Amino acid sequence: MGATPAAAPVGPAKVPLFMLASAAESSSPASAVNAPLWRVTAGNLAAGATAGCAVELALYPIDTIKTRLQSMIGGGGLQALLQKGGGKSLYAGVWGNLAGVAPASAIFMAFYEPTKKSVQSQVGPDQQYLGPVIAGMVAGTASSLIRVPTEVVKQRLQTGEFKGAVTALRTILGREGMRGLYAGYGAFMLRDLPFDAIEFVAYEQIKKAYSLSVRRELHPAETSIVGAFAGGFTGVITTPLDVLKTRLMTQGASGRYKNLIDATVTIARTEGLGAFMSGWQPRLIWISLGGFVFFPVLEAAKKYYAPQ
């Protein structure tokens, strides 16, 4: 990949889905060429936030089902979830989550572009792929400072523990302190950082193989399909890490799990290895559909926010 923006897959499995902005690095509209840098940057940030919020709104119920399945001690699957009334209030916590999407996306984009350009300027043509891979990790780490607390509040609202984001935030801080807001941070990072690398490799290999078979460059729709497939594949194989993250984030002050290792051992011993794949179906759907919703919204938003 050269320094010139091109389609590159990063992050449909991430929370929030604005991470897909780095997967759709298309050229800026021609009208923005002579615009001030700050105006172009502001437009890109606004476009990423808009597209991310659109995906969150469209697919939030699927994410809620996934969270509830993963947080169920003892499992039971979708049938058990529905019997317990788990199919209600599928948009619980959505507004609080969206409030965290905007600043987190701004931080991500602020770190992603300069890091990618810096890395690509220091490596050869055959190593340009390191740009988006390293940039995604750096930007993901920076934005995690907001993303993790947002995810903690969101998931505890999704499980029905609290009725509102403000109440959840105040209660968590009062009972558990800042540590409660960053519960599952290790599992979150352990899930997200390798996700980019695995998805990137899967995407590039699938794209290359398909391009060779049809003997031409892929159309945008085909690229989206390949990206969705790569994201879905990566989402499934990283589900165990997502389960651990969810359990740690939703345990509250119960102290059921002491840390990531204790959670792994406890779940394996008491529920079996199958528990680590809880919610893989909605996770697969959520990640795969995210690309189909995100890309057209992002392109429309870029044109709308571009300097005139």
BAZAKE-578487 format. One record per residue (C-alpha): residue in one letter; x, z, y. Coordinates in Angstrom, 1 decimal, always signed. Each point is the difference from the previous one (the first is absolute). Layout:
// residues N
+------+--------+--------+--------+
| type |      x |      z |      y |
+------+--------+--------+--------+
|    A |      X |      Z |      Y |
...
+------+--------+--------+--------+
// end
This chain:
// residues 308
+------+--------+--------+--------+
| type |      x |      z |      y |
+------+--------+--------+--------+
|    M |   +0.0 |   +0.0 |   +0.0 |
|    G |   +1.4 |   -0.9 |   +3.4 |
|    A |   -0.3 |   +2.0 |   +3.2 |
|    T |   -2.9 |   -2.1 |   +1.0 |
|    P |   -3.3 |   +1.8 |   -0.9 |
|    A |   -1.4 |   -1.2 |   -3.3 |
|    A |   -2.6 |   +1.2 |   -2.5 |
|    A |   +1.5 |   +3.0 |   -1.8 |
|    P |   -1.9 |   +2.6 |   -2.0 |
|    V |   +0.1 |   +3.6 |   +1.0 |
|    G |   -2.3 |   +2.8 |   -0.6 |
|    P |   -3.7 |   -0.7 |   -1.0 |
|    A |   +0.2 |   +3.2 |   -2.1 |
|    K |   +1.0 |   +2.1 |   +2.9 |
|    V |   -2.2 |   +2.3 |   +2.0 |
|    P |   -1.0 |   -1.4 |   +2.4 |
|    L |   -0.3 |   -3.7 |   -0.7 |
|    F |   +1.6 |   -0.9 |   +3.3 |
|    M |   +3.2 |   -0.3 |   -2.0 |
|    L |   -1.2 |   -3.4 |   -0.9 |
|    A |   +1.0 |   -1.0 |   +3.5 |
|    S |   +3.5 |   -0.5 |   -1.3 |
|    A |   -1.3 |   -2.2 |   -2.7 |
|    A |   -1.5 |   -2.5 |   +2.4 |
|    E |   +2.9 |   -0.6 |   +2.3 |
|    S |   -1.2 |   -3.3 |   +1.4 |
|    S |   +1.3 |   -1.4 |   +3.2 |
|    S |   -1.4 |   +1.2 |   +3.2 |
|    P |   -2.5 |   -2.3 |   +1.8 |
|    A |   +1.7 |   -2.6 |   +2.2 |
|    S |   -1.6 |   +1.6 |   +3.1 |
|    A |   +2.0 |   +3.2 |   -0.5 |
|    V |   +3.4 |   -1.8 |   +0.1 |
|    N |   +0.6 |   +0.7 |   +3.7 |
|    A |   -1.8 |   +3.3 |   +0.1 |
|    P |   +1.8 |   +3.3 |   +0.7 |
|    L |   +1.4 |   +1.7 |   -3.1 |
|    W |   -2.1 |   +3.1 |   +0.6 |
|    R |   -3.2 |   -2.1 |   +0.1 |
|    V |   +0.8 |   -1.9 |   -3.2 |
|    T |   +0.8 |   +3.4 |   -1.7 |
|    A |   -3.2 |   +1.6 |   +1.2 |
|    G |   -2.0 |   -3.0 |   -1.3 |
|    N |   +1.6 |   +0.3 |   -3.4 |
|    L |   -0.6 |   +3.7 |   -0.2 |
|    A |   -3.6 |   -0.4 |   +1.0 |
|    A |   -0.5 |   -2.8 |   -2.5 |
|    G |   +1.5 |   +2.1 |   -2.8 |
|    A |   -2.1 |   +3.0 |   +0.9 |
|    T |   -3.2 |   -2.1 |   +0.2 |
|    A |   +0.7 |   -1.7 |   -3.4 |
|    G |   +0.9 |   +3.3 |   -1.6 |
|    C |   -3.2 |   +1.7 |   +1.2 |
|    A |   -2.0 |   -2.9 |   -1.2 |
|    V |   +1.4 |   +0.3 |   -3.5 |
|    E |   -0.5 |   +3.8 |   +0.0 |
|    L |   -3.6 |   -0.4 |   +1.0 |
|    A |   -0.7 |   -2.8 |   -2.5 |
|    L |   +1.6 |   +1.6 |   -3.0 |
|    Y |   -0.2 |   +3.8 |   +0.8 |
|    P |   -2.7 |   +0.7 |   -2.7 |
|    I |   +2.3 |   -1.4 |   -2.7 |
|    D |   +2.8 |   +2.3 |   +1.2 |
|    T |   -2.3 |   +2.9 |   +0.0 |
|    I |   -1.0 |   -0.6 |   -3.6 |
|    K |   +3.7 |   -0.3 |   -1.0 |
|    T |   +0.8 |   +3.3 |   +1.7 |
|    R |   -2.9 |   +1.8 |   -1.7 |
|    L |   +0.9 |   -1.3 |   -3.4 |
|    Q |   +3.6 |   +1.1 |   +0.5 |
|    S |   -0.9 |   +3.4 |   +1.2 |
|    M |   -2.3 |   +0.8 |   -2.9 |
|    I |   +1.7 |   +2.6 |   -2.2 |
|    G |   -0.6 |   -1.0 |   -3.7 |
|    G |   -0.9 |   -3.6 |   +0.8 |
|    G |   -3.2 |   -1.5 |   -1.3 |
|    G |   +0.2 |   -3.3 |   +1.7 |
|    L |   -2.6 |   -1.8 |   +2.2 |
|    Q |   -3.0 |   +1.2 |   -2.1 |
|    A |   +1.0 |   +3.7 |   +0.4 |
|    L |   +0.5 |   -0.6 |   +3.7 |
|    L |   -3.4 |   -1.5 |   +0.5 |
|    Q |   -1.7 |   +2.8 |   -2.0 |
|    K |   +1.6 |   +2.5 |   +2.4 |
|    G |   -1.4 |   -1.8 |   +3.0 |
|    G |   +3.4 |   -1.5 |   +0.8 |
|    G |   -1.6 |   -3.3 |   +1.1 |
|    K |   -1.4 |   +1.5 |   +3.2 |
|    S |   +1.5 |   +0.1 |   +3.5 |
|    L |   +2.5 |   -2.7 |   -0.8 |
|    Y |   +1.0 |   -0.3 |   +3.7 |
|    A |   +0.8 |   +3.7 |   +0.3 |
|    G |   +3.0 |   +0.5 |   +2.3 |
|    V |   +0.1 |   -3.7 |   +1.2 |
|    W |   +0.1 |   +0.7 |   +3.7 |
|    G |   +2.7 |   +2.6 |   -0.2 |
|    N |   +2.0 |   -2.4 |   -2.1 |
|    L |   -0.4 |   -2.8 |   +2.5 |
|    A |   +1.2 |   +2.4 |   +2.7 |
|    G |   +3.3 |   +0.2 |   -1.9 |
|    V |   +0.3 |   -3.7 |   -0.8 |
|    A |   +0.6 |   -1.1 |   +3.6 |
|    P |   +3.0 |   +2.2 |   +0.9 |
|    A |   +1.5 |   -0.3 |   -3.5 |
|    S |   -0.2 |   -3.8 |   +0.2 |
|    A |   +1.6 |   +0.1 |   +3.5 |
|    I |   +2.9 |   +2.0 |   -1.4 |
|    F |   +0.4 |   -2.2 |   -3.0 |
|    M |   +0.1 |   -3.2 |   +2.0 |
|    A |   +2.3 |   +1.6 |   +2.6 |
|    F |   +2.6 |   +0.6 |   -2.7 |
|    Y |   -0.6 |   -2.9 |   -2.3 |
|    E |   +0.8 |   -3.0 |   +2.2 |
|    P |   +3.2 |   +1.2 |   +1.6 |
|    T |   +1.3 |   +1.4 |   -3.3 |
|    K |   -0.7 |   -3.3 |   -1.8 |
|    K |   +1.7 |   -2.1 |   +2.7 |
|    S |   +3.0 |   +2.4 |   +0.0 |
|    V |   +0.5 |   -0.2 |   -3.8 |
|    Q |   -0.5 |   -3.8 |   -0.2 |
|    S |   +2.6 |   -0.5 |   +2.8 |
|    Q |   +2.6 |   +1.8 |   -2.1 |
|    V |   -0.5 |   -1.7 |   -3.4 |
|    G |   +0.4 |   -3.5 |   -1.3 |
|    P |   -2.8 |   -2.6 |   -0.5 |
|    D |   -0.3 |   +0.9 |   -3.7 |
|    Q |   -0.7 |   +3.7 |   +0.9 |
|    Q |   -2.6 |   -0.5 |   +2.7 |
|    Y |   -2.5 |   +1.6 |   -2.3 |
|    L |   +1.6 |   +3.4 |   +0.7 |
|    G |   -1.4 |   -0.1 |   +3.5 |
|    P |   -3.7 |   +0.6 |   -0.8 |
|    V |   +0.9 |   +2.2 |   -3.0 |
|    I |   +2.2 |   +2.5 |   +2.0 |
|    A |   -2.2 |   -0.3 |   +3.1 |
|    G |   -3.1 |   +0.9 |   -2.1 |
|    M |   +1.7 |   +3.1 |   -1.3 |
|    V |   +1.3 |   +1.1 |   +3.4 |
|    A |   -3.4 |   -0.7 |   +1.7 |
|    G |   -1.9 |   +1.6 |   -2.8 |
|    T |   +2.1 |   +3.2 |   +0.2 |
|    A |   -0.4 |   +0.2 |   +3.8 |
|    S |   -3.8 |   -0.5 |   -0.1 |
|    S |   -0.4 |   +2.4 |   -2.9 |
|    L |   +0.2 |   +2.8 |   +2.6 |
|    I |   -3.5 |   -0.9 |   +1.0 |
|    R |   -1.2 |   -1.8 |   -3.2 |
|    V |   +0.4 |   +3.1 |   -2.2 |
|    P |   -2.1 |   +2.4 |   +2.0 |
|    T |   -2.6 |   -2.7 |   +0.5 |
|    E |   +0.0 |   -0.6 |   -3.8 |
|    V |   -0.3 |   +3.8 |   -0.7 |
|    V |   -3.0 |   +0.4 |   +2.3 |
|    K |   -1.6 |   -3.2 |   -1.2 |
|    Q |   +0.2 |   +0.8 |   -3.7 |
|    R |   -1.3 |   +3.5 |   +0.4 |
|    L |   -2.9 |   -1.4 |   +1.9 |
|    Q |   -0.5 |   -2.6 |   -2.7 |
|    T |   -0.2 |   +2.7 |   -2.7 |
|    G |   -2.7 |   +1.9 |   +2.0 |
|    E |   +2.1 |   +3.1 |   +0.9 |
|    F |   -0.7 |   -0.4 |   +3.7 |
|    K |   -2.7 |   -1.7 |   +2.0 |
|    G |   +2.0 |   -1.2 |   +3.0 |
|    A |   +3.5 |   -0.9 |   +1.0 |
|    V |   +0.3 |   +2.6 |   +2.7 |
|    T |   -1.2 |   +2.8 |   -2.3 |
|    A |   +2.3 |   -1.2 |   -2.7 |
|    L |   +3.0 |   -0.1 |   +2.3 |
|    R |   -0.7 |   +3.4 |   +1.5 |
|    T |   -0.6 |   +1.7 |   -3.4 |
|    I |   +3.0 |   -1.5 |   -1.6 |
|    L |   +2.3 |   +1.1 |   +2.8 |
|    G |   -1.6 |   +3.5 |   +0.0 |
|    R |   +0.2 |   +0.5 |   -3.7 |
|    E |   +3.1 |   -2.0 |   -1.1 |
|    G |   +1.9 |   -0.7 |   +3.2 |
|    M |   +1.9 |   -3.2 |   +0.6 |
|    R |   +1.1 |   +0.0 |   -3.6 |
|    G |   -3.6 |   -0.6 |   -1.0 |
|    L |   -0.1 |   -3.1 |   +2.2 |
|    Y |   +3.1 |   -1.4 |   -1.7 |
|    A |   -1.1 |   +0.9 |   -3.6 |
|    G |   +1.1 |   -2.7 |   -2.4 |
|    Y |   +2.5 |   -1.5 |   +2.4 |
|    G |   +2.6 |   -0.5 |   -2.7 |
|    A |   -2.4 |   -1.7 |   -2.3 |
|    F |   -1.3 |   -2.1 |   +2.9 |
|    M |   +3.5 |   -1.3 |   +0.8 |
|    L |   +0.9 |   -0.3 |   -3.7 |
|    R |   -3.0 |   -2.3 |   -0.3 |
|    D |   +0.4 |   -2.0 |   +3.1 |
|    L |   +3.7 |   -0.7 |   +0.3 |
|    P |   +0.4 |   -1.7 |   -3.4 |
|    F |   -3.4 |   -1.7 |   +0.5 |
|    D |   +1.5 |   -2.4 |   +2.6 |
|    A |   +3.0 |   -0.9 |   -2.1 |
|    I |   -2.0 |   -0.5 |   -3.2 |
|    E |   -2.7 |   -2.0 |   +1.7 |
|    F |   +2.5 |   -2.1 |   +1.9 |
|    V |   +1.8 |   -1.0 |   -3.2 |
|    A |   -3.3 |   -0.7 |   -1.8 |
|    Y |   -1.3 |   -2.1 |   +2.9 |
|    E |   +3.1 |   -2.1 |   +0.5 |
|    Q |   +0.4 |   -0.7 |   -3.8 |
|    I |   -3.7 |   -1.0 |   -0.4 |
|    K |   +0.0 |   -2.1 |   +3.2 |
|    K |   +3.2 |   -1.8 |   -1.1 |
|    A |   -1.3 |   -0.7 |   -3.5 |
|    Y |   -3.3 |   -1.3 |   +1.3 |
|    S |   +1.6 |   -2.1 |   +2.7 |
|    L |   +2.3 |   -1.6 |   -2.6 |
|    S |   -2.9 |   -0.7 |   -2.2 |
|    V |   -2.1 |   -1.8 |   +2.7 |
|    R |   +3.2 |   -1.5 |   +1.6 |
|    R |   -1.0 |   +0.8 |   +3.6 |
|    E |   -0.3 |   +2.8 |   +2.5 |
|    L |   -2.9 |   +2.4 |   -0.5 |
|    H |   -3.1 |   -0.2 |   +2.2 |
|    P |   -0.9 |   +3.2 |   +1.9 |
|    A |   -2.9 |   +0.7 |   -2.4 |
|    E |   +2.3 |   -0.3 |   -3.0 |
|    T |   +2.5 |   +2.3 |   +1.7 |
|    S |   -2.7 |   +2.6 |   +0.5 |
|    I |   -1.0 |   -0.3 |   -3.7 |
|    V |   +3.6 |   +0.5 |   -1.1 |
|    G |   +0.4 |   +2.9 |   +2.4 |
|    A |   -3.2 |   +1.6 |   -1.3 |
|    F |   +1.2 |   -0.4 |   -3.6 |
|    A |   +3.4 |   +1.4 |   +0.7 |
|    G |   -1.6 |   +2.9 |   +1.9 |
|    G |   -2.4 |   +0.7 |   -2.8 |
|    F |   +2.7 |   +0.0 |   -2.6 |
|    T |   +2.1 |   +2.3 |   +2.0 |
|    G |   -2.9 |   +2.3 |   +0.7 |
|    V |   -0.8 |   +0.4 |   -3.7 |
|    I |   +3.5 |   +0.9 |   -1.0 |
|    T |   +0.4 |   +2.5 |   +2.8 |
|    T |   -3.4 |   +1.7 |   -0.7 |
|    P |   +1.7 |   +3.1 |   -1.7 |
|    L |   +1.8 |   +0.7 |   +3.3 |
|    D |   -3.3 |   -0.5 |   +1.9 |
|    V |   -1.7 |   +2.5 |   -2.3 |
|    L |   +2.7 |   +2.6 |   +0.6 |
|    K |   -0.3 |   -0.5 |   +3.8 |
|    T |   -3.8 |   +0.4 |   -0.1 |
|    R |   +0.2 |   +3.1 |   -2.2 |
|    L |   +2.5 |   +1.7 |   +2.3 |
|    M |   -1.8 |   -1.0 |   +3.2 |
|    T |   -3.4 |   +1.2 |   -1.2 |
|    Q |   +0.9 |   +3.3 |   -1.6 |
|    G |   -0.2 |   +1.8 |   +3.3 |
|    A |   +1.0 |   +3.7 |   -0.2 |
|    S |   -0.9 |   +0.3 |   -3.7 |
|    G |   +3.7 |   -0.3 |   -0.9 |
|    R |   -0.8 |   -1.8 |   -3.2 |
|    Y |   +3.2 |   -2.0 |   +0.2 |
|    K |   +3.2 |   +1.4 |   +1.5 |
|    N |   +1.7 |   -3.3 |   +0.6 |
|    L |   +0.3 |   -3.6 |   -1.2 |
|    I |   +1.8 |   +0.9 |   -3.3 |
|    D |   -2.4 |   +2.9 |   -0.8 |
|    A |   -3.0 |   -2.3 |   +0.7 |
|    T |   +1.5 |   -2.6 |   -2.4 |
|    V |   +0.6 |   +2.5 |   -2.8 |
|    T |   -3.4 |   +1.8 |   +0.5 |
|    I |   -2.0 |   -3.2 |   +0.0 |
|    A |   +1.8 |   -1.4 |   -3.1 |
|    R |   -0.4 |   +3.3 |   -1.9 |
|    T |   -3.6 |   +0.8 |   +0.8 |
|    E |   -1.6 |   -3.5 |   +0.4 |
|    G |   +2.3 |   -2.4 |   -1.8 |
|    L |   +1.9 |   -3.0 |   +1.2 |
|    G |   -3.3 |   -2.0 |   +0.5 |
|    A |   -0.7 |   +2.1 |   +3.1 |
|    F |   +2.8 |   -1.7 |   +1.8 |
|    M |   -1.9 |   -3.2 |   +0.0 |
|    S |   -3.2 |   +1.5 |   +1.5 |
|    G |   -1.6 |   -2.3 |   +2.5 |
|    W |   +2.2 |   -3.0 |   -0.8 |
|    Q |   -3.1 |   -2.4 |   +0.0 |
|    P |   -1.2 |   +0.7 |   +3.6 |
|    R |   +3.7 |   +0.2 |   +1.1 |
|    L |   +0.5 |   -3.5 |   -1.4 |
|    I |   -3.1 |   -1.3 |   +1.7 |
|    W |   +0.8 |   +1.7 |   +3.3 |
|    I |   +3.5 |   -1.4 |   +0.2 |
|    S |   -0.9 |   -3.5 |   -1.1 |
|    L |   -3.0 |   -0.4 |   +2.2 |
|    G |   +1.9 |   +1.4 |   +3.0 |
|    G |   +2.0 |   -3.2 |   +0.4 |
|    F |   -3.0 |   -2.2 |   +0.0 |
|    V |   -1.7 |   +2.1 |   +2.7 |
|    F |   +3.2 |   +0.7 |   +2.0 |
|    F |   +1.6 |   -3.4 |   +0.4 |
|    P |   -2.9 |   -1.9 |   +1.7 |
|    V |   -0.7 |   +3.0 |   +2.3 |
|    L |   +3.6 |   +0.3 |   +0.9 |
|    E |   +0.4 |   -3.6 |   +1.0 |
|    A |   -3.2 |   +0.1 |   +2.0 |
|    A |   +1.1 |   +3.2 |   +1.7 |
|    K |   +3.4 |   -1.5 |   +0.9 |
|    K |   -1.6 |   -2.9 |   +1.7 |
|    Y |   -2.4 |   +2.4 |   +1.8 |
|    Y |   +2.6 |   +2.4 |   +1.3 |
|    A |   +2.7 |   -2.7 |   +0.7 |
|    P |   +1.0 |   -0.4 |   +3.7 |
|    Q |   -2.0 |   -2.7 |   +1.6 |
+------+--------+--------+--------+
// end
